[in-house]
Amino acid sequence: MPDQPTPQAFEIVELQRQAQALRQVLFAAGNASVADRQALRAELDRVEIELALAIADAAARQAAISKPGAESTAALPRVGTLGAESTGLDPVIEIRMNTLPTGMYHLFDPATNPLATVEVKVTSRFESANKDKRIARLLVRAWIEGLSTEHVHCCEVKVGKSTGPIPLLPTLLPDKVRHITKVQRATLHIQVDDMDGKTEYHQTHTIVMLARNSGLNCLWDVKTNTLIEDLTPYYGAWVTPNAEPIQRLLRKVVDKTATHSLQGYLTGRARVVEDEVKAIFDVLKDEKLVYVNSTIDFGRTASQNGQRVRLPRESLRHRTANCLDGALLFASLMEADSLNAGLVFVPNHALVAWQKRQMELDEDTDADLLENWQFLETTMVSTHTFEEALATGRETAERYFARADRKQDFENFRLQRLPWLRAKGIYPME
């Protein structure tokens, strides 16, 4: 029977609910008066401060009871060993990702985000069972049936030693993953062979494959209400400047600019860059793109904070977008125009941003972020002017950036710069 939630947990959930409701009203209240928007902001400030204090208090209480640590929902309990008494090989298997985000998975680093790890200990029994052999030659493999290639690892291990945890992240087959449009189960195979003998271990494990449009914002420890890992950088994969619908729309953007061309940073003038972003805004207004708060998703665990995310071509086809969909669509068109775009994440909301002038990666520091970047509220594209959306985006960014040093709330302000993400190997998924 799971532990009953504490009164502090109920308080946090209620404050989170209040804050989310106020944010949704504020971010969708483009037609509200200045006085009404100020009143909403003041009430949101009050609730967010109470929430931050409640979270800090709960974390302190948890620390007093037991040492806080990352919840193990991303890893299943270890599987029992096989064969140690007969062959002297003692494999220990750990599934690290029982729910697999197919839209981001191909970008993960096996060293930090493996699907599974295998550690094989070579006991003294191995020597006597194999005619005094002192070294085991091992072949470790993992694959997802029908959906991936094999991840293969070969090694030699002396008697009495261990391989250490071997990270395994089999590569998904793109033509197969493209058709995963809903949650489905899959079979993970893990096999350990003695290359001088027989198969030592072969076990299957059931894993859950999330739909390709399932986005994960973070891995979260639900017990201590603390961050395990921020996954928002991987949304760079949804920014797809080379997709055919984006390239086709770019031609319409050209006709909306004052110069009837796209020059980007070539002129060195921020006004030219802003004019091109305004042209993107006007074209999407002509396309009748509307805001739809559709984020419901299925299959995630309690520790996987995320939402449904449309690819830019899907937003264009349906002419609908929530705040994150809109930010991804705008960023795709900006990147297609060779502008340095960024995705801004604040609590329960997303903006799009761009550099006013082109900068080297090491020049772009957080110290001058508000001076070097401009911000846009994409949800206002169908109802407001570009200037109004620009002012609202700037207001939101400044508000949360000023509070970004509050350590207990990692969501206050995160700017994921597309040039940085591309340099890290986070490329468009199509």
C-alpha positions, -999 to 999 in steps of 0.1 A, spaced: 0 0 0 16 33 -10 22 60 16 -6 85 21 2 120 9 11 144 36 -8 177 43 22 195 28 19 175 -4 -18 184 -7 -9 221 -1 18 220 -29 -6 203 -53 -33 229 -46 -9 258 -51 4 242 -83 -32 240 -95 -39 276 -86 -6 288 -103 -13 268 -135 -48 282 -137 -37 318 -132 -9 313 -158 -33 300 -184 -57 329 -178 -28 354 -180 -11 340 -211 -45 338 -229 -57 372 -216 -44 393 -246 -77 412 -248 -78 420 -211 -73 456 -199 -40 467 -185 -55 469 -150 -69 433 -153 -35 420 -165 -17 437 -136 -42 422 -111 -36 388 -126 2 392 -124 0 403 -88 -21 373 -78 2 349 -97 32 364 -80 16 358 -46 7 321 -54 41 314 -69 59 328 -38 37 306 -16 44 276 -38 82 281 -37 81 284 1 60 253 4 83 233 -19 113 244 1 96 235 34 87 200 21 122 194 9 136 204 43 112 180 60 121 152 37 158 158 43 153 156 80 136 122 76 159 105 51 186 115 27 169 127 -5 179 111 -37 167 106 -73 136 84 -76 143 52 -94 113 53 -117 138 56 -146 153 23 -136 137 -10 -127 150 -31 -99 180 -53 -107 172 -87 -123 185 -118 -105 218 -133 -116 221 -164 -138 248 -190 -142 273 -180 -115 275 -215 -100 277 -233 -133 297 -211 -156 313 -185 -133 297 -156 -151 274 -135 -130 254 -109 -151 234 -82 -134 209 -63 -157 193 -30 -149 166 -14 -171 172 23 -170 144 35 -193 112 14 -190 92 42 -207 110 53 -239 104 88 -255 107 79 -292 109 116 -303 140 123 -282 155 88 -277 178 90 -308 195 121 -293 204 105 -259 240 98 -250 244 62 -239 269 73 -212 243 94 -194 209 80 -206 213 44 -215 183 22 -221 199 -5 -199 231 -14 -183 248 -48 -180 275 -57 -155 292 -91 -157 313 -104 -128 337 -133 -136 339 -154 -105 365 -180 -95 341 -207 -107 348 -196 -143 384 -208 -142 376 -243 -131 346 -246 -154 367 -236 -184 399 -257 -181 419 -231 -161 411 -201 -184 419 -169 -166 402 -145 -190 365 -144 -202 357 -131 -236 323 -116 -235 297 -104 -261 269 -83 -247 240 -73 -269 207 -54 -266 180 -47 -292 143 -38 -293 124 -64 -313 114 -52 -348 123 -15 -339 160 -12 -335 195 -23 -345 217 -42 -321 239 -24 -296 270 -47 -293 298 -46 -267 327 -70 -267 352 -72 -238 377 -94 -220 376 -97 -182 400 -115 -159 388 -139 -133 378 -121 -101 371 -89 -120 339 -72 -133 331 -54 -166 315 -25 -146 282 -13 -159 281 -14 -197 256 12 -211 234 0 -239 213 22 -262 203 4 -293 195 27 -323 159 29 -333 151 23 -370 138 57 -384 113 41 -408 98 21 -380 97 49 -354 80 72 -378 49 51 -375 47 51 -336 19 76 -333 4 62 -301 16 45 -269 26 9 -275 45 -19 -258 77 -34 -272 101 -62 -263 137 -55 -252 162 -83 -256 194 -85 -236 219 -112 -242 253 -121 -228 275 -147 -246 307 -162 -237 324 -160 -271 343 -192 -263 312 -210 -251 275 -206 -252 248 -180 -244 251 -172 -207 220 -149 -204 191 -140 -227 161 -123 -212 133 -102 -226 118 -71 -209 86 -53 -217 91 -15 -223 66 12 -232 72 32 -264 57 67 -262 42 82 -293 67 102 -315 49 135 -306 53 129 -268 76 155 -254 93 152 -220 102 184 -202 121 168 -174 126 138 -151 112 147 -117 116 131 -83 80 130 -71 90 121 -35 112 151 -29 97 173 -56 132 180 -71 146 179 -106 165 148 -118 172 160 -153 161 189 -175 151 175 -210 140 207 -226 171 210 -248 159 180 -268 129 201 -281 155 214 -305 148 182 -325 112 195 -331 127 226 -348 127 215 -384 139 243 -408 144 220 -437 109 204 -437 91 210 -470 61 230 -456 86 254 -438 106 260 -469 75 266 -489 62 291 -464 95 309 -464 88 322 -499 57 340 -486 78 355 -458 100 371 -484 71 390 -499 62 404 -465 95 420 -458 103 457 -465 133 447 -488 115 417 -504 145 396 -494 158 377 -464 192 391 -454 192 381 -417 224 392 -400 242 403 -432 233 439 -427 243 440 -391 211 459 -382 187 445 -356 159 464 -372 162 443 -404 162 411 -383 131 422 -365 114 431 -398 119 395 -410 105 381 -378 75 404 -382 71 390 -417 70 355 -403 44 366 -378 22 382 -405 25 352 -428 13 329 -399 -15 353 -393 -25 350 -429 -24 312 -426 -50 316 -398 -30 298 -372 -49 298 -339 -41 290 -304 -54 257 -290 -44 246 -255 -41 209 -265 -13 192 -245 -28 160 -232 -6 130 -236 -5 93 -226 19 67 -213 43 88 -192 52 78 -157 48 101 -126 84 112 -129 82 122 -166 69 157 -169 58 165 -205 31 170 -230 20 163 -265 40 183 -290 32 190 -327 58 191 -353 58 224 -372 43 208 -404 15 194 -382 7 228 -368 6 242 -403 -16 214 -416 -41 218 -388 -36 255 -384 -35 251 -346 -8 254 -320 -3 256 -283 24 278 -269 52 253 -273 39 242 -308 39 279 -318 75 285 -305 87 255 -324 70 267 -356 84 302 -353 119 289 -345 118 266 -375 110 295 -398 137 317 -381 163 290 -385 153 285 -421 161 322 -425 195 316 -409 185 335 -377 197 323 -343 165 313 -326 158 301 -291 131 284 -271 122 300 -238 106 279 -210 89 296 -181 64 279 -157 37 262 -179 45 283 -209 69 287 -238 81 317 -259 102 320 -290 133 342 -290 160 353 -314 194 370 -312 193 407 -322 227 403 -338 248 373 -347 272 362 -320 297 334 -315 287 307 -290 312 318 -264 301 355 -267 265 347 -258 264 348 -220 234 350 -196 248 382 -182 237 401 -213 208 378 -223 180 404 -221 201 429 -241 211 405 -268 178 385 -273 143 395 -282 112 376 -272 78 369 -288 45 356 -274 34 333 -302 -1 326 -289 -11 361 -299 -6 356 -336 -42 354 -345 -56 381 -322 -30 408 -319 -4 428 -337 33 419 -339 42 448 -317 17 437 -290 30 401 -291 66 415 -289 58 436 -258 41 407 -241 69 383 -248 95 408 -235 74 414 -204 71 377 -196 108 370 -202 119 398 -180 95 388 -153 108 352 -150 144 360 -158 145 383 -128 135 353 -106 157 327 -122 180 325 -92 153 308 -71 170 274 -68 140 254 -57 121 263 -90 141 252 -120 114 263 -144 116 300 -137 135 308 -169 154 286 -194 166 297 -228 175 268 -251 196 284 -278 194 266 -311 230 273 -321 241 257 -288 218 227 -293 230 221 -328 266 222 -315 257 195 -290 243 172 -317 206 179 -312 196 180 -348 161 183 -365 142 150 -364 131 156 -401 
